[in-house]
Structures are given as structure tokens and as C-alpha cells.
Amino acid sequence: MAALPDAYRQPLDRAREHSLEWLASLPTRQVRPQRTADQVAEHFSIPLPAGPTDPAAVVDELAGFAEPGLMAMPSGRFYGWVIGGTLPAALASDWLVSAWDQNTALRYASPATAAIEQAAGDWILDLLGLPATADVGFTTGGTVANFVGLAAGRKAVLDTVGWDLDTNGLAGGPPVTVLVGQERHASVDLALRYLGLGAPTAVASDDQGRLITSALTDALASVDGPVIVCLQVGNLHSGAFDPLAETIRVAHEHGAWVHVDGAFGLWAAASPRYRSTLDGIDRADSWATDAHKTLNVPYDCGIAIVAKPSVLRSTFGIHTDYLIHDDARGPGDPWEKVPELSRRARGVPVWAALRSLGRSGTVALVERLVDTAAELAAGLSRVPGIEVLNDVVFTQVCLAFGPDDLTRRVTEQLIADGSVWMSGSHWQGRDILRISVSNWSTDADDIATSIEAVRHAFEVASST
């Protein structure tokens, strides 16, 4: 056993060197991948070797063959979808999580990681102004965080009408109506499908994608039976927030469970600049966010928050003879808050990110992302022919370049150029180029490069 560290030393050293080389390339490399998945697969899809290979050589081969097929998602010039970068402390702590190799299920079995995740959860509740007594679970991502909140809501509203979901399942029970904004994210529909609740009922939204309170009031008045209302903090296209105080009040008056999908926008609650816009958010019943977006921690880290721990733990907890459980009146075991028994300690990088940022740094991170989006929008709007379609209230910018076919050509040209990455979409009846500002490292040079890249792509596309 004395030689065990030596077995790891050389492959870890090689992984460190390759990682630093990758990170050093981000400021100057093209964002788009240089090889397709089929081209990369030619190197990896080989017969399984008959015998062992030196671990350090395996790391070298892996890094060398993979590198041309990697998109520079951690680059400050990547604005696709809503994908953040990784803060240094979060990345380094994630390496420790793999080295520690802890199954973060039971407080008894892994006291350290359970305690770290508990502390991270407490900090999140404090930063976001959510109830200090709420339970926090760390999921694979934003979709499963939505799943957790909606699963707790499903159980709570069925309990209210006397239906025993655990014993009877859904078949034969009262239908659960789920009301969502017209412009909710598709992950909400996906979570509802996982839960067997079927398609939600859409409620009208305004031209920025905000749910209209009067439309929700009318929809609730027509519902007979258990109901869940899903609100949104951070519209995928405009970044806008639903009017929380009014909609939560109306929903609770009708006995609804209120879930808030805040995949990237929930972190706005940490900023004094935006706190009044999110007034009333603490009165919802559950919340979901994805820490890889605005908070910039490594992948595999959604955050699910439920106001009533008893509801969450009764939804996901199990009790068996061979597991040593924590006191139910205490913080609870990590596996009682997510749909997994075995998992990595994904909350550890969240703790490290927040510890390195502190309160002021977290606020600065959120506000800098928003300011960057505003700078990009302002710079691009000064280019004749480029139209900013949304009110830039958070980290999202939507652009059009005249007719849809020209907008599509601009998007294709921009991606082919590769100096920046922005994704196309369709919003408010128009094809658009969408910018999601999510990376902590995006700086003034990146902003200038990005504006010039879009201007150049527009010029080239207009001439073809």
C-alpha cells in the first residue's frame, strides 16, 4: 500500500500538464471544434487492447486525440446556450472530489463532504434571501433540479387532497394541473414528463416572455383539483423575470404549489441591484438553479431548494436496515434531497466557489455578467442593420439582421469563423442570434473581439 501514491503520481502530473495547456490556449484558440465527432471517433473506436497500457500514456493519448474535438466552452468568447466557465477554486476543488472518491449519500459514511455541502447550502440560502430552514440538494444539473422541486410539489398537492402517492402511484388519482408561462424552458416540460404529469397548461406571456398575472389568475380560476404553478427567473431569450410577488400570491390563494425555475437567473437575487425585481421570491415553495451557469462551477451541479424539508425528504428518502441514517430532525442525509443514492460530492466546488468569491465577489460576478451583456448589446446596436430585440435586463441578448434568411447566414458565418460562438434560435416569430453571457473570464478584449466578429459576419453574409 505504501506505493499507492506513486501509482497515481505520473498520470496525475500528465493530466495537470494537459489541463494547464488547454486553459492556456483558451484566450487565442478558435472556439469551434476543429474535428467532428465522427472524425474524433476514428482515434477512439479501436479494438480493446489485449493487455494493459501505462496509465500516463493513456492520459497523453486521451488528451491528444480529444483536443481537436473540444469546443472552447470555457473561453471568454463563448456565448452559446447558457454555459458558464469554471472559477479556479471550483476547478481545483473538483479535482479533490475525484481524488477523495467519496459517495456523498450518508452523513455517517462521508462526514466531510456532507458537512461541506450543508455549509454550501446554507450560504446559498443566505445569498439568495431564501428561507434559512429550507433543504438544499445538489443534482446533476438544472433539469433534475426542476425535477426535484416539481416532484416535491406533486407529492404535496396530492397529499393535500388525501391521495397517497407512495402507495397508489398516479393511476386512478386526481389529475395534477401544472400551469407554466408560454415561454418556459423546455427542461420544465421534460421534468414533468419524467414525473408522469404530462404536458403543462401554458399561460400567456408578454413580449419579453414574462408570465402575465391576470392570465394566471384566469387559468387558476378554471382549475378544479391539485395544481402546481411554475414560474421563471431568467427567460432563455430575454433574461426577463416573471412578476413573482403577484403571481406567487395569486397561486397560493388557490392552494397551488409554486416552483421557480431559475437555471441562471436565480443568482440575480444575490445582487442588491436586482433584489427588488425579485421581490417575493422567498415565498415560493421550491426553486431550481444550475451552478455551472452563473456561478461558474464545473459541470454536474444543479441546485434544488425546497422550503419544507419534510416534503422533500418524504419524496426522495428511503429507510433500510443496512443504512445508518442521520437524525431526521437535523440537516438530513444528502440522498434524501436528490433522486440518487450514489453520487460524487458535487456540492464541494460550490462551497469552494463561494468561499473564494465571498459575498461581495458573488455580487460582483453576477453584476459583471449583466454589465457585459449590456456592453455587447450597446456596441452591436451601433452597427447599422443590427437590431437588439429584447430589453437587456440580465445576461441575454437577442439580435436580428433583417430578414430571417440573412440572420441565419450571419449565424452560420459567425460559427464558421470560430473566433466567437453564439447560437441561433427562434423568438417572437423571428430567427435570431442569441448571446448568453455566462463566463466569469469574459473581459474588455473579448467584448471588442466579439462585436467585431459579429460585424464582420454580418458584412460577409450581406454580400452573399
QUIRA-V530631 format. One record per helix or strand of 3 or more residues. SS is the DSSP state (H for helix, E for strand). FROM is the first residue (numbers start at 1). LEN is the number of residues. If there is no record, write none. Layout:
BEGIN
ss=SS from=FROM len=LEN
ss=SS from=FROM len=LEN
END
This chain:
BEGIN
ss=H from=4 len=22
ss=H from=37 len=8
ss=H from=55 len=13
ss=H from=88 len=13
ss=H from=111 len=18
ss=E from=135 len=5
ss=H from=142 len=19
ss=H from=165 len=4
ss=E from=177 len=5
ss=H from=186 len=9
ss=E from=201 len=3
ss=H from=213 len=9
ss=E from=227 len=7
ss=H from=244 len=10
ss=E from=257 len=5
ss=H from=265 len=6
ss=H from=275 len=4
ss=H from=281 len=3
ss=E from=286 len=5
ss=E from=302 len=5
ss=H from=309 len=8
ss=H from=334 len=3
ss=H from=348 len=34
ss=E from=396 len=5
ss=H from=404 len=14
ss=E from=423 len=5
ss=E from=430 len=7
ss=H from=444 len=19
END
